[in-house]
Amino acid sequence: MHRGELFILSAPSGAGKTTLIQALLKGGFARFGDIEFSVSHTTRAPRQGECDGVDYHFIDHATFLDMIAADRFLEWAQVHDNYYGTSRDEVAPRLERGVDVLLDIDVQGAEQVLARMPEAHSIFVMPPSFDALRQRLQGRGLDEPGRIARRLAVSLSEVERYERYGYVIINEDASRASEALAAIILEKRHRRERMLGRIQEILKDFQDRGTTPA
């Protein structure tokens, strides 16, 4: 069995990567199967409508710190008063089963994961302009003005790190951006080395049948 592929998505807050992931997992790409979203751990409280185990694994500070001490995270960070991280248990067993895994993490987290797993495929989702990002942050109604201002203030440093990624998707049109994400994943799935097991089965079939008179 082939090993699954690890895909990392990063973007400034509000660039639309969560929407792209949801479109990928629930839309037309779902028929291709064998790709799952890695749910992160956090110590922050759930927001209205969020579900434990779906949006995040919501845990307390003591549990998170114990997981850090046990080296159970591929990446983690402290953001203000809360912790966020991607556990190894969310990723490694799936890859071993041949399932592709999709991570939604910030640029700092992506750097940590790539340092541990350089074979991962990194994708940066970029907004088409600063004004477009500001309008999206304001339009989604999730943050107060001060938080929006802070997100915009760090967006330049995040966008400037695009060069550390293997792929860039400019999210000007959500439908086309979703197609681009699906195309990247499909391209990796059809590399010769990934297809080798199936290729060998077909080749053997031709070899066996080719020596038998019709």
BELJOJO-V832801 format. One record per residue. RES is the residue in three letters. PSI is psi in whole degrees, -180 to 180 (NA if undefined). Layout:
res->RES psi->PSI
res->RES psi->PSI
This chain:
res->MET psi->137
res->HIS psi->155
res->ARG psi->144
res->GLY psi->162
res->GLU psi->144
res->LEU psi->124
res->PHE psi->130
res->ILE psi->125
res->LEU psi->129
res->SER psi->156
res->ALA psi->158
res->PRO psi->148
res->SER psi->128
res->GLY psi->-3
res->ALA psi->-13
res->GLY psi->15
res->LYS psi->-34
res->THR psi->-41
res->THR psi->-40
res->LEU psi->-42
res->ILE psi->-45
res->GLN psi->-40
res->ALA psi->-37
res->LEU psi->-48
res->LEU psi->-28
res->LYS psi->-11
res->GLY psi->-148
res->GLY psi->-27
res->PHE psi->-19
res->ALA psi->-28
res->ARG psi->-18
res->PHE psi->-22
res->GLY psi->-177
res->ASP psi->38
res->ILE psi->133
res->GLU psi->151
res->PHE psi->132
res->SER psi->120
res->VAL psi->124
res->SER psi->162
res->HIS psi->146
res->THR psi->155
res->THR psi->-3
res->ARG psi->160
res->ALA psi->149
res->PRO psi->141
res->ARG psi->167
res->GLN psi->128
res->GLY psi->-11
res->GLU psi->145
res->CYS psi->136
res->ASP psi->133
res->GLY psi->-10
res->VAL psi->-58
res->ASP psi->-45
res->TYR psi->163
res->HIS psi->110
res->PHE psi->116
res->ILE psi->167
res->ASP psi->170
res->HIS psi->-42
res->ALA psi->-43
res->THR psi->-41
res->PHE psi->-45
res->LEU psi->-35
res->ASP psi->-38
res->MET psi->-36
res->ILE psi->-47
res->ALA psi->-32
res->ALA psi->6
res->ASP psi->45
res->ARG psi->3
res->PHE psi->140
res->LEU psi->-35
res->GLU psi->152
res->TRP psi->160
res->ALA psi->154
res->GLN psi->122
res->VAL psi->109
res->HIS psi->-117
res->ASP psi->5
res->ASN psi->160
res->TYR psi->148
res->TYR psi->143
res->GLY psi->160
res->THR psi->117
res->SER psi->150
res->ARG psi->-35
res->ASP psi->-22
res->GLU psi->-20
res->VAL psi->-58
res->ALA psi->-48
res->PRO psi->-35
res->ARG psi->-44
res->LEU psi->-39
res->GLU psi->-31
res->ARG psi->-1
res->GLY psi->13
res->VAL psi->133
res->ASP psi->145
res->VAL psi->138
res->LEU psi->125
res->LEU psi->137
res->ASP psi->97
res->ILE psi->160
res->ASP psi->178
res->VAL psi->-35
res->GLN psi->-42
res->GLY psi->-39
res->ALA psi->-40
res->GLU psi->-38
res->GLN psi->-44
res->VAL psi->-44
res->LEU psi->-31
res->ALA psi->-34
res->ARG psi->-34
res->MET psi->75
res->PRO psi->-13
res->GLU psi->-8
res->ALA psi->154
res->HIS psi->118
res->SER psi->133
res->ILE psi->127
res->PHE psi->128
res->VAL psi->118
res->MET psi->134
res->PRO psi->155
res->PRO psi->-20
res->SER psi->166
res->PHE psi->-43
res->ASP psi->-39
res->ALA psi->-40
res->LEU psi->-44
res->ARG psi->-44
res->GLN psi->-38
res->ARG psi->-43
res->LEU psi->-41
res->GLN psi->-38
res->GLY psi->-27
res->ARG psi->-15
res->GLY psi->28
res->LEU psi->-21
res->ASP psi->149
res->GLU psi->163
res->PRO psi->-39
res->GLY psi->-42
res->ARG psi->-39
res->ILE psi->-43
res->ALA psi->-40
res->ARG psi->-39
res->ARG psi->-42
res->LEU psi->-34
res->ALA psi->-33
res->VAL psi->-6
res->SER psi->-35
res->LEU psi->-46
res->SER psi->-31
res->GLU psi->-46
res->VAL psi->-38
res->GLU psi->-17
res->ARG psi->13
res->TYR psi->-30
res->GLU psi->-16
res->ARG psi->-1
res->TYR psi->151
res->GLY psi->-26
res->TYR psi->152
res->VAL psi->130
res->ILE psi->120
res->ILE psi->113
res->ASN psi->71
res->GLU psi->-35
res->ASP psi->121
res->ALA psi->-39
res->SER psi->-46
res->ARG psi->-36
res->ALA psi->-38
res->SER psi->-40
res->GLU psi->-39
res->ALA psi->-42
res->LEU psi->-45
res->ALA psi->-39
res->ALA psi->-39
res->ILE psi->-45
res->ILE psi->-44
res->LEU psi->-37
res->GLU psi->-42
res->LYS psi->-35
res->ARG psi->-25
res->HIS psi->16
res->ARG psi->149
res->ARG psi->-44
res->GLU psi->-32
res->ARG psi->-32
res->MET psi->0
res->LEU psi->-42
res->GLY psi->-48
res->ARG psi->-38
res->ILE psi->-44
res->GLN psi->-36
res->GLU psi->-44
res->ILE psi->-43
res->LEU psi->-43
res->LYS psi->-39
res->ASP psi->-44
res->PHE psi->-40
res->GLN psi->-44
res->ASP psi->-45
res->ARG psi->-29
res->GLY psi->-21
res->THR psi->-2
res->THR psi->125
res->PRO psi->142
res->ALA psi->NA
